[in-house]
Amino acid sequence: ENHGGGPVGIGTIAAAIDEDKDTLESIYEPFLMRIGFLERTLRGRRVTAKAYSHLGYKGPIADQGGLFD
């Protein structure tokens, strides 16, 4: 809700949930990517449509991307 699905940097996520950045990258991120809820982009991490659906949210309107996407 706060970041519109991303992309968001790992440091921002870590601060938002009060978790160590290394723990996020080594424990949570691989699991969330494996089940299709999170993807890594050049601009940061994004929540997928599958994650929105699972949580009962409508996904954000697709952005136009950045200049270098």
mmCIF file of the N, C-alpha and C atoms, coordinates in Angstrom:
data_MODEL
# 
_entry.id   MODEL 
# 
loop_
_atom_site.group_PDB 
_atom_site.id 
_atom_site.type_symbol 
_atom_site.label_atom_id 
_atom_site.label_alt_id 
_atom_site.label_comp_id 
_atom_site.label_asym_id 
_atom_site.label_entity_id 
_atom_site.label_seq_id 
_atom_site.pdbx_PDB_ins_code 
_atom_site.Cartn_x 
_atom_site.Cartn_y 
_atom_site.Cartn_z 
_atom_site.occupancy 
_atom_site.B_iso_or_equiv 
_atom_site.pdbx_formal_charge 
_atom_site.auth_seq_id 
_atom_site.auth_comp_id 
_atom_site.auth_asym_id 
_atom_site.auth_atom_id 
_atom_site.pdbx_PDB_model_num 
ATOM 1   N N  . GLU A 1 1  ? 0.817  -1.196  0.000   1.00 0.00 ? 1  GLU A N  1 
ATOM 2   C CA . GLU A 1 1  ? 0.000  0.000   0.000   1.00 0.00 ? 1  GLU A CA 1 
ATOM 3   C C  . GLU A 1 1  ? 0.861  1.261   0.000   1.00 0.00 ? 1  GLU A C  1 
ATOM 4   N N  . ASN A 1 2  ? 1.965  1.231   0.719   1.00 0.00 ? 2  ASN A N  1 
ATOM 5   C CA . ASN A 1 2  ? 2.776  2.443   0.861   1.00 0.00 ? 2  ASN A CA 1 
ATOM 6   C C  . ASN A 1 2  ? 3.607  2.777   -0.364  1.00 0.00 ? 2  ASN A C  1 
ATOM 7   N N  . HIS A 1 3  ? 3.986  1.775   -1.137  1.00 0.00 ? 3  HIS A N  1 
ATOM 8   C CA . HIS A 1 3  ? 4.880  2.028   -2.264  1.00 0.00 ? 3  HIS A CA 1 
ATOM 9   C C  . HIS A 1 3  ? 4.274  1.601   -3.594  1.00 0.00 ? 3  HIS A C  1 
ATOM 10  N N  . GLY A 1 4  ? 3.002  1.317   -3.637  1.00 0.00 ? 4  GLY A N  1 
ATOM 11  C CA . GLY A 1 4  ? 2.318  0.989   -4.878  1.00 0.00 ? 4  GLY A CA 1 
ATOM 12  C C  . GLY A 1 4  ? 2.844  -0.258  -5.559  1.00 0.00 ? 4  GLY A C  1 
ATOM 13  N N  . GLY A 1 5  ? 3.388  -1.188  -4.822  1.00 0.00 ? 5  GLY A N  1 
ATOM 14  C CA . GLY A 1 5  ? 3.891  -2.423  -5.422  1.00 0.00 ? 5  GLY A CA 1 
ATOM 15  C C  . GLY A 1 5  ? 5.338  -2.360  -5.845  1.00 0.00 ? 5  GLY A C  1 
ATOM 16  N N  . GLY A 1 6  ? 5.955  -1.204  -5.750  1.00 0.00 ? 6  GLY A N  1 
ATOM 17  C CA . GLY A 1 6  ? 7.372  -1.090  -6.060  1.00 0.00 ? 6  GLY A CA 1 
ATOM 18  C C  . GLY A 1 6  ? 7.606  -0.381  -7.370  1.00 0.00 ? 6  GLY A C  1 
ATOM 19  N N  . PRO A 1 7  ? 8.815  -0.367  -7.836  1.00 0.00 ? 7  PRO A N  1 
ATOM 20  C CA . PRO A 1 7  ? 9.975  -1.016  -7.238  1.00 0.00 ? 7  PRO A CA 1 
ATOM 21  C C  . PRO A 1 7  ? 10.485 -0.267  -6.011  1.00 0.00 ? 7  PRO A C  1 
ATOM 22  N N  . VAL A 1 8  ? 10.995 -1.047  -5.078  1.00 0.00 ? 8  VAL A N  1 
ATOM 23  C CA . VAL A 1 8  ? 11.508 -0.512  -3.819  1.00 0.00 ? 8  VAL A CA 1 
ATOM 24  C C  . VAL A 1 8  ? 12.842 -1.182  -3.527  1.00 0.00 ? 8  VAL A C  1 
ATOM 25  N N  . GLY A 1 9  ? 13.798 -0.422  -3.034  1.00 0.00 ? 9  GLY A N  1 
ATOM 26  C CA . GLY A 1 9  ? 15.102 -0.965  -2.688  1.00 0.00 ? 9  GLY A CA 1 
ATOM 27  C C  . GLY A 1 9  ? 15.047 -1.830  -1.440  1.00 0.00 ? 9  GLY A C  1 
ATOM 28  N N  . ILE A 1 10 ? 15.999 -2.738  -1.336  1.00 0.00 ? 10 ILE A N  1 
ATOM 29  C CA . ILE A 1 10 ? 16.039 -3.663  -0.202  1.00 0.00 ? 10 ILE A CA 1 
ATOM 30  C C  . ILE A 1 10 ? 16.206 -2.920  1.124   1.00 0.00 ? 10 ILE A C  1 
ATOM 31  N N  . GLY A 1 11 ? 16.924 -1.817  1.115   1.00 0.00 ? 11 GLY A N  1 
ATOM 32  C CA . GLY A 1 11 ? 17.092 -1.027  2.335   1.00 0.00 ? 11 GLY A CA 1 
ATOM 33  C C  . GLY A 1 11 ? 15.778 -0.429  2.820   1.00 0.00 ? 11 GLY A C  1 
ATOM 34  N N  . THR A 1 12 ? 14.944 -0.002  1.893   1.00 0.00 ? 12 THR A N  1 
ATOM 35  C CA . THR A 1 12 ? 13.635 0.546   2.237   1.00 0.00 ? 12 THR A CA 1 
ATOM 36  C C  . THR A 1 12 ? 12.740 -0.526  2.843   1.00 0.00 ? 12 THR A C  1 
ATOM 37  N N  . ILE A 1 13 ? 12.760 -1.708  2.238   1.00 0.00 ? 13 ILE A N  1 
ATOM 38  C CA . ILE A 1 13 ? 11.961 -2.819  2.759   1.00 0.00 ? 13 ILE A CA 1 
ATOM 39  C C  . ILE A 1 13 ? 12.440 -3.187  4.162   1.00 0.00 ? 13 ILE A C  1 
ATOM 40  N N  . ALA A 1 14 ? 13.748 -3.294  4.330   1.00 0.00 ? 14 ALA A N  1 
ATOM 41  C CA . ALA A 1 14 ? 14.315 -3.658  5.629   1.00 0.00 ? 14 ALA A CA 1 
ATOM 42  C C  . ALA A 1 14 ? 13.903 -2.660  6.709   1.00 0.00 ? 14 ALA A C  1 
ATOM 43  N N  . ALA A 1 15 ? 13.965 -1.384  6.393   1.00 0.00 ? 15 ALA A N  1 
ATOM 44  C CA . ALA A 1 15 ? 13.582 -0.360  7.364   1.00 0.00 ? 15 ALA A CA 1 
ATOM 45  C C  . ALA A 1 15 ? 12.087 -0.421  7.676   1.00 0.00 ? 15 ALA A C  1 
ATOM 46  N N  . ALA A 1 16 ? 11.270 -0.689  6.668   1.00 0.00 ? 16 ALA A N  1 
ATOM 47  C CA . ALA A 1 16 ? 9.815  -0.714  6.859   1.00 0.00 ? 16 ALA A CA 1 
ATOM 48  C C  . ALA A 1 16 ? 9.366  -1.840  7.779   1.00 0.00 ? 16 ALA A C  1 
ATOM 49  N N  . ILE A 1 17 ? 10.069 -2.970  7.738   1.00 0.00 ? 17 ILE A N  1 
ATOM 50  C CA . ILE A 1 17 ? 9.648  -4.107  8.569   1.00 0.00 ? 17 ILE A CA 1 
ATOM 51  C C  . ILE A 1 17 ? 10.616 -4.382  9.716   1.00 0.00 ? 17 ILE A C  1 
ATOM 52  N N  . ASP A 1 18 ? 11.582 -3.495  9.903   1.00 0.00 ? 18 ASP A N  1 
ATOM 53  C CA . ASP A 1 18 ? 12.553 -3.606  10.996  1.00 0.00 ? 18 ASP A CA 1 
ATOM 54  C C  . ASP A 1 18 ? 13.265 -4.958  10.984  1.00 0.00 ? 18 ASP A C  1 
ATOM 55  N N  . GLU A 1 19 ? 13.799 -5.298  9.823   1.00 0.00 ? 19 GLU A N  1 
ATOM 56  C CA . GLU A 1 19 ? 14.526 -6.560  9.646   1.00 0.00 ? 19 GLU A CA 1 
ATOM 57  C C  . GLU A 1 19 ? 15.875 -6.247  9.017   1.00 0.00 ? 19 GLU A C  1 
ATOM 58  N N  . ASP A 1 20 ? 16.858 -7.073  9.274   1.00 0.00 ? 20 ASP A N  1 
ATOM 59  C CA . ASP A 1 20 ? 18.192 -6.903  8.711   1.00 0.00 ? 20 ASP A CA 1 
ATOM 60  C C  . ASP A 1 20 ? 18.165 -7.151  7.203   1.00 0.00 ? 20 ASP A C  1 
ATOM 61  N N  . LYS A 1 21 ? 18.846 -6.294  6.460   1.00 0.00 ? 21 LYS A N  1 
ATOM 62  C CA . LYS A 1 21 ? 18.894 -6.401  4.999   1.00 0.00 ? 21 LYS A CA 1 
ATOM 63  C C  . LYS A 1 21 ? 19.419 -7.760  4.542   1.00 0.00 ? 21 LYS A C  1 
ATOM 64  N N  . ASP A 1 22 ? 20.469 -8.250  5.184   1.00 0.00 ? 22 ASP A N  1 
ATOM 65  C CA . ASP A 1 22 ? 21.047 -9.544  4.798   1.00 0.00 ? 22 ASP A CA 1 
ATOM 66  C C  . ASP A 1 22 ? 20.070 -10.694 5.035   1.00 0.00 ? 22 ASP A C  1 
ATOM 67  N N  . THR A 1 23 ? 19.291 -10.613 6.102   1.00 0.00 ? 23 THR A N  1 
ATOM 68  C CA . THR A 1 23 ? 18.282 -11.638 6.378   1.00 0.00 ? 23 THR A CA 1 
ATOM 69  C C  . THR A 1 23 ? 17.217 -11.631 5.290   1.00 0.00 ? 23 THR A C  1 
ATOM 70  N N  . LEU A 1 24 ? 16.791 -10.452 4.888   1.00 0.00 ? 24 LEU A N  1 
ATOM 71  C CA . LEU A 1 24 ? 15.803 -10.360 3.808   1.00 0.00 ? 24 LEU A CA 1 
ATOM 72  C C  . LEU A 1 24 ? 16.324 -11.005 2.536   1.00 0.00 ? 24 LEU A C  1 
ATOM 73  N N  . GLU A 1 25 ? 17.560 -10.675 2.172   1.00 0.00 ? 25 GLU A N  1 
ATOM 74  C CA . GLU A 1 25 ? 18.131 -11.183 0.920   1.00 0.00 ? 25 GLU A CA 1 
ATOM 75  C C  . GLU A 1 25 ? 18.406 -12.680 0.955   1.00 0.00 ? 25 GLU A C  1 
ATOM 76  N N  . SER A 1 26 ? 18.745 -13.220 2.107   1.00 0.00 ? 26 SER A N  1 
ATOM 77  C CA . SER A 1 26 ? 19.120 -14.638 2.158   1.00 0.00 ? 26 SER A CA 1 
ATOM 78  C C  . SER A 1 26 ? 17.984 -15.570 2.563   1.00 0.00 ? 26 SER A C  1 
ATOM 79  N N  . ILE A 1 27 ? 16.991 -15.081 3.290   1.00 0.00 ? 27 ILE A N  1 
ATOM 80  C CA . ILE A 1 27 ? 15.911 -15.943 3.782   1.00 0.00 ? 27 ILE A CA 1 
ATOM 81  C C  . ILE A 1 27 ? 14.581 -15.666 3.079   1.00 0.00 ? 27 ILE A C  1 
ATOM 82  N N  . TYR A 1 28 ? 14.075 -14.460 3.211   1.00 0.00 ? 28 TYR A N  1 
ATOM 83  C CA . TYR A 1 28 ? 12.727 -14.151 2.729   1.00 0.00 ? 28 TYR A CA 1 
ATOM 84  C C  . TYR A 1 28 ? 12.643 -13.984 1.215   1.00 0.00 ? 28 TYR A C  1 
ATOM 85  N N  . GLU A 1 29 ? 13.573 -13.230 0.647   1.00 0.00 ? 29 GLU A N  1 
ATOM 86  C CA . GLU A 1 29 ? 13.503 -12.934 -0.782  1.00 0.00 ? 29 GLU A CA 1 
ATOM 87  C C  . GLU A 1 29 ? 13.512 -14.186 -1.663  1.00 0.00 ? 29 GLU A C  1 
ATOM 88  N N  . PRO A 1 30 ? 14.410 -15.150 -1.448  1.00 0.00 ? 30 PRO A N  1 
ATOM 89  C CA . PRO A 1 30 ? 14.378 -16.350 -2.305  1.00 0.00 ? 30 PRO A CA 1 
ATOM 90  C C  . PRO A 1 30 ? 13.045 -17.094 -2.238  1.00 0.00 ? 30 PRO A C  1 
ATOM 91  N N  . PHE A 1 31 ? 12.463 -17.189 -1.044  1.00 0.00 ? 31 PHE A N  1 
ATOM 92  C CA . PHE A 1 31 ? 11.176 -17.869 -0.899  1.00 0.00 ? 31 PHE A CA 1 
ATOM 93  C C  . PHE A 1 31 ? 10.080 -17.118 -1.646  1.00 0.00 ? 31 PHE A C  1 
ATOM 94  N N  . LEU A 1 32 ? 9.996  -15.802 -1.451  1.00 0.00 ? 32 LEU A N  1 
ATOM 95  C CA . LEU A 1 32 ? 8.960  -15.015 -2.115  1.00 0.00 ? 32 LEU A CA 1 
ATOM 96  C C  . LEU A 1 32 ? 9.115  -15.034 -3.631  1.00 0.00 ? 32 LEU A C  1 
ATOM 97  N N  . MET A 1 33 ? 10.343 -15.075 -4.115  1.00 0.00 ? 33 MET A N  1 
ATOM 98  C CA . MET A 1 33 ? 10.571 -15.177 -5.557  1.00 0.00 ? 33 MET A CA 1 
ATOM 99  C C  . MET A 1 33 ? 10.186 -16.560 -6.070  1.00 0.00 ? 33 MET A C  1 
ATOM 100 N N  . ARG A 1 34 ? 10.513 -17.591 -5.317  1.00 0.00 ? 34 ARG A N  1 
ATOM 101 C CA . ARG A 1 34 ? 10.213 -18.963 -5.715  1.00 0.00 ? 34 ARG A CA 1 
ATOM 102 C C  . ARG A 1 34 ? 8.704  -19.188 -5.853  1.00 0.00 ? 34 ARG A C  1 
ATOM 103 N N  . ILE A 1 35 ? 7.918  -18.597 -4.960  1.00 0.00 ? 35 ILE A N  1 
ATOM 104 C CA . ILE A 1 35 ? 6.470  -18.791 -5.044  1.00 0.00 ? 35 ILE A CA 1 
ATOM 105 C C  . ILE A 1 35 ? 5.790  -17.753 -5.938  1.00 0.00 ? 35 ILE A C  1 
ATOM 106 N N  . GLY A 1 36 ? 6.584  -16.862 -6.539  1.00 0.00 ? 36 GLY A N  1 
ATOM 107 C CA . GLY A 1 36 ? 6.056  -15.924 -7.519  1.00 0.00 ? 36 GLY A CA 1 
ATOM 108 C C  . GLY A 1 36 ? 5.426  -14.665 -6.954  1.00 0.00 ? 36 GLY A C  1 
ATOM 109 N N  . PHE A 1 37 ? 5.764  -14.295 -5.728  1.00 0.00 ? 37 PHE A N  1 
ATOM 110 C CA . PHE A 1 37 ? 5.192  -13.104 -5.111  1.00 0.00 ? 37 PHE A CA 1 
ATOM 111 C C  . PHE A 1 37 ? 6.085  -11.873 -5.244  1.00 0.00 ? 37 PHE A C  1 
ATOM 112 N N  . LEU A 1 38 ? 7.343  -12.054 -5.595  1.00 0.00 ? 38 LEU A N  1 
ATOM 113 C CA . LEU A 1 38 ? 8.298  -10.957 -5.643  1.00 0.00 ? 38 LEU A CA 1 
ATOM 114 C C  . LEU A 1 38 ? 9.199  -11.124 -6.851  1.00 0.00 ? 38 LEU A C  1 
ATOM 115 N N  . GLU A 1 39 ? 9.530  -10.009 -7.485  1.00 0.00 ? 39 GLU A N  1 
ATOM 116 C CA . GLU A 1 39 ? 10.502 -10.050 -8.576  1.00 0.00 ? 39 GLU A CA 1 
ATOM 117 C C  . GLU A 1 39 ? 11.517 -8.936  -8.386  1.00 0.00 ? 39 GLU A C  1 
ATOM 118 N N  . ARG A 1 40 ? 12.731 -9.201  -8.833  1.00 0.00 ? 40 ARG A N  1 
ATOM 119 C CA . ARG A 1 40 ? 13.798 -8.201  -8.765  1.00 0.00 ? 40 ARG A CA 1 
ATOM 120 C C  . ARG A 1 40 ? 13.909 -7.540  -10.125 1.00 0.00 ? 40 ARG A C  1 
ATOM 121 N N  . THR A 1 41 ? 14.005 -6.226  -10.120 1.00 0.00 ? 41 THR A N  1 
ATOM 122 C CA . THR A 1 41 ? 14.211 -5.473  -11.347 1.00 0.00 ? 41 THR A CA 1 
ATOM 123 C C  . THR A 1 41 ? 15.460 -4.623  -11.163 1.00 0.00 ? 41 THR A C  1 
ATOM 124 N N  . LEU A 1 42 ? 15.858 -3.949  -12.202 1.00 0.00 ? 42 LEU A N  1 
ATOM 125 C CA . LEU A 1 42 ? 17.010 -3.055  -12.095 1.00 0.00 ? 42 LEU A CA 1 
ATOM 126 C C  . LEU A 1 42 ? 16.730 -1.907  -11.127 1.00 0.00 ? 42 LEU A C  1 
ATOM 127 N N  . ARG A 1 43 ? 15.461 -1.570  -10.952 1.00 0.00 ? 43 ARG A N  1 
ATOM 128 C CA . ARG A 1 43 ? 15.077 -0.443  -10.096 1.00 0.00 ? 43 ARG A CA 1 
ATOM 129 C C  . ARG A 1 43 ? 14.725 -0.857  -8.675  1.00 0.00 ? 43 ARG A C  1 
ATOM 130 N N  . GLY A 1 44 ? 14.671 -2.149  -8.383  1.00 0.00 ? 44 GLY A N  1 
ATOM 131 C CA . GLY A 1 44 ? 14.329 -2.603  -7.036  1.00 0.00 ? 44 GLY A CA 1 
ATOM 132 C C  . GLY A 1 44 ? 13.418 -3.814  -7.064  1.00 0.00 ? 44 GLY A C  1 
ATOM 133 N N  . ARG A 1 45 ? 12.796 -4.103  -5.930  1.00 0.00 ? 45 ARG A N  1 
ATOM 134 C CA . ARG A 1 45 ? 11.896 -5.257  -5.821  1.00 0.00 ? 45 ARG A CA 1 
ATOM 135 C C  . ARG A 1 45 ? 10.471 -4.814  -6.086  1.00 0.00 ? 45 ARG A C  1 
ATOM 136 N N  . ARG A 1 46 ? 9.715  -5.693  -6.765  1.00 0.00 ? 46 ARG A N  1 
ATOM 137 C CA . ARG A 1 46 ? 8.310  -5.423  -7.066  1.00 0.00 ? 46 ARG A CA 1 
ATOM 138 C C  . ARG A 1 46 ? 7.450  -6.573  -6.584  1.00 0.00 ? 46 ARG A C  1 
ATOM 139 N N  . VAL A 1 47 ? 6.276  -6.242  -6.100  1.00 0.00 ? 47 VAL A N  1 
ATOM 140 C CA . VAL A 1 47 ? 5.278  -7.244  -5.747  1.00 0.00 ? 47 VAL A CA 1 
ATOM 141 C C  . VAL A 1 47 ? 4.572  -7.645  -7.040  1.00 0.00 ? 47 VAL A C  1 
ATOM 142 N N  . THR A 1 48 ? 4.330  -8.940  -7.213  1.00 0.00 ? 48 THR A N  1 
ATOM 143 C CA . THR A 1 48 ? 3.699  -9.427  -8.439  1.00 0.00 ? 48 THR A CA 1 
ATOM 144 C C  . THR A 1 48 ? 2.175  -9.410  -8.332  1.00 0.00 ? 48 THR A C  1 
ATOM 145 N N  . ALA A 1 49 ? 1.524  -9.571  -9.482  1.00 0.00 ? 49 ALA A N  1 
ATOM 146 C CA . ALA A 1 49 ? 0.062  -9.666  -9.524  1.00 0.00 ? 49 ALA A CA 1 
ATOM 147 C C  . ALA A 1 49 ? -0.415 -10.861 -8.709  1.00 0.00 ? 49 ALA A C  1 
ATOM 148 N N  . LYS A 1 50 ? 0.354  -11.941 -8.716  1.00 0.00 ? 50 LYS A N  1 
ATOM 149 C CA . LYS A 1 50 ? 0.001  -13.135 -7.941  1.00 0.00 ? 50 LYS A CA 1 
ATOM 150 C C  . LYS A 1 50 ? -0.051 -12.817 -6.445  1.00 0.00 ? 50 LYS A C  1 
ATOM 151 N N  . ALA A 1 51 ? 0.887  -12.020 -5.964  1.00 0.00 ? 51 ALA A N  1 
ATOM 152 C CA . ALA A 1 51 ? 0.897  -11.636 -4.547  1.00 0.00 ? 51 ALA A CA 1 
ATOM 153 C C  . ALA A 1 51 ? -0.305 -10.763 -4.216  1.00 0.00 ? 51 ALA A C  1 
ATOM 154 N N  . TYR A 1 52 ? -0.606 -9.802  -5.091  1.00 0.00 ? 52 TYR A N  1 
ATOM 155 C CA . TYR A 1 52 ? -1.780 -8.961  -4.869  1.00 0.00 ? 52 TYR A CA 1 
ATOM 156 C C  . TYR A 1 52 ? -3.038 -9.812  -4.776  1.00 0.00 ? 52 TYR A C  1 
ATOM 157 N N  . SER A 1 53 ? -3.191 -10.740 -5.701  1.00 0.00 ? 53 SER A N  1 
ATOM 158 C CA . SER A 1 53 ? -4.360 -11.612 -5.719  1.00 0.00 ? 53 SER A CA 1 
ATOM 159 C C  . SER A 1 53 ? -4.450 -12.434 -4.434  1.00 0.00 ? 53 SER A C  1 
ATOM 160 N N  . HIS A 1 54 ? -3.325 -12.990 -4.015  1.00 0.00 ? 54 HIS A N  1 
ATOM 161 C CA . HIS A 1 54 ? -3.286 -13.806 -2.802  1.00 0.00 ? 54 HIS A CA 1 
ATOM 162 C C  . HIS A 1 54 ? -3.718 -13.011 -1.567  1.00 0.00 ? 54 HIS A C  1 
ATOM 163 N N  . LEU A 1 55 ? -3.338 -11.745 -1.525  1.00 0.00 ? 55 LEU A N  1 
ATOM 164 C CA . LEU A 1 55 ? -3.654 -10.892 -0.379  1.00 0.00 ? 55 LEU A CA 1 
ATOM 165 C C  . LEU A 1 55 ? -5.017 -10.212 -0.495  1.00 0.00 ? 55 LEU A C  1 
ATOM 166 N N  . GLY A 1 56 ? -5.701 -10.429 -1.626  1.00 0.00 ? 56 GLY A N  1 
ATOM 167 C CA . GLY A 1 56 ? -7.026 -9.855  -1.811  1.00 0.00 ? 56 GLY A CA 1 
ATOM 168 C C  . GLY A 1 56 ? -7.035 -8.407  -2.251  1.00 0.00 ? 56 GLY A C  1 
ATOM 169 N N  . TYR A 1 57 ? -5.935 -7.944  -2.838  1.00 0.00 ? 57 TYR A N  1 
ATOM 170 C CA . TYR A 1 57 ? -5.844 -6.579  -3.332  1.00 0.00 ? 57 TYR A CA 1 
ATOM 171 C C  . TYR A 1 57 ? -5.933 -6.569  -4.848  1.00 0.00 ? 57 TYR A C  1 
ATOM 172 N N  . LYS A 1 58 ? -6.384 -5.447  -5.385  1.00 0.00 ? 58 LYS A N  1 
ATOM 173 C CA . LYS A 1 58 ? -6.269 -5.236  -6.823  1.00 0.00 ? 58 LYS A CA 1 
ATOM 174 C C  . LYS A 1 58 ? -4.861 -4.706  -7.053  1.00 0.00 ? 58 LYS A C  1 
ATOM 175 N N  . GLY A 1 59 ? -4.223 -5.158  -8.099  1.00 0.00 ? 59 GLY A N  1 
ATOM 176 C CA . GLY A 1 59 ? -2.865 -4.714  -8.389  1.00 0.00 ? 59 GLY A CA 1 
ATOM 177 C C  . GLY A 1 59 ? -2.832 -3.258  -8.804  1.00 0.00 ? 59 GLY A C  1 
ATOM 178 N N  . PRO A 1 60 ? -1.667 -2.640  -8.712  1.00 0.00 ? 60 PRO A N  1 
ATOM 179 C CA . PRO A 1 60 ? -1.536 -1.243  -9.133  1.00 0.00 ? 60 PRO A CA 1 
ATOM 180 C C  . PRO A 1 60 ? -1.647 -1.132  -10.644 1.00 0.00 ? 60 PRO A C  1 
ATOM 181 N N  . ILE A 1 61 ? -1.991 0.043   -11.096 1.00 0.00 ? 61 ILE A N  1 
ATOM 182 C CA . ILE A 1 61 ? -2.012 0.296   -12.535 1.00 0.00 ? 61 ILE A CA 1 
ATOM 183 C C  . ILE A 1 61 ? -0.578 0.214   -13.022 1.00 0.00 ? 61 ILE A C  1 
ATOM 184 N N  . ALA A 1 62 ? -0.362 -0.526  -14.099 1.00 0.00 ? 62 ALA A N  1 
ATOM 185 C CA . ALA A 1 62 ? 0.995  -0.709  -14.623 1.00 0.00 ? 62 ALA A CA 1 
ATOM 186 C C  . ALA A 1 62 ? 1.589  0.639   -15.003 1.00 0.00 ? 62 ALA A C  1 
ATOM 187 N N  . ASP A 1 63 ? 2.810  0.866   -14.539 1.00 0.00 ? 63 ASP A N  1 
ATOM 188 C CA . ASP A 1 63 ? 3.460  2.125   -14.883 1.00 0.00 ? 63 ASP A CA 1 
ATOM 189 C C  . ASP A 1 63 ? 4.082  2.016   -16.264 1.00 0.00 ? 63 ASP A C  1 
ATOM 190 N N  . GLN A 1 64 ? 4.544  3.122   -16.771 1.00 0.00 ? 64 GLN A N  1 
ATOM 191 C CA . GLN A 1 64 ? 5.125  3.148   -18.102 1.00 0.00 ? 64 GLN A CA 1 
ATOM 192 C C  . GLN A 1 64 ? 6.583  2.729   -18.098 1.00 0.00 ? 64 GLN A C  1 
ATOM 193 N N  . GLY A 1 65 ? 7.132  2.485   -16.938 1.00 0.00 ? 65 GLY A N  1 
ATOM 194 C CA . GLY A 1 65 ? 8.539  2.107   -16.861 1.00 0.00 ? 65 GLY A CA 1 
ATOM 195 C C  . GLY A 1 65 ? 9.424  3.330   -16.879 1.00 0.00 ? 65 GLY A C  1 
ATOM 196 N N  . GLY A 1 66 ? 10.670 3.097   -16.606 1.00 0.00 ? 66 GLY A N  1 
ATOM 197 C CA . GLY A 1 66 ? 11.624 4.185   -16.592 1.00 0.00 ? 66 GLY A CA 1 
ATOM 198 C C  . GLY A 1 66 ? 12.345 4.310   -17.917 1.00 0.00 ? 66 GLY A C  1 
ATOM 199 N N  . LEU A 1 67 ? 13.157 5.285   -18.015 1.00 0.00 ? 67 LEU A N  1 
ATOM 200 C CA . LEU A 1 67 ? 13.906 5.545   -19.232 1.00 0.00 ? 67 LEU A CA 1 
ATOM 201 C C  . LEU A 1 67 ? 14.805 4.381   -19.604 1.00 0.00 ? 67 LEU A C  1 
ATOM 202 N N  . PHE A 1 68 ? 15.364 3.682   -18.616 1.00 0.00 ? 68 PHE A N  1 
ATOM 203 C CA . PHE A 1 68 ? 16.319 2.615   -18.894 1.00 0.00 ? 68 PHE A CA 1 
ATOM 204 C C  . PHE A 1 68 ? 15.790 1.226   -18.580 1.00 0.00 ? 68 PHE A C  1 
ATOM 205 N N  . ASP A 1 69 ? 14.480 1.048   -18.482 1.00 0.00 ? 69 ASP A N  1 
ATOM 206 C CA . ASP A 1 69 ? 13.906 -0.279  -18.220 1.00 0.00 ? 69 ASP A CA 1 
ATOM 207 C C  . ASP A 1 69 ? 13.943 -1.134  -19.471 1.00 0.00 ? 69 ASP A C  1 
# 
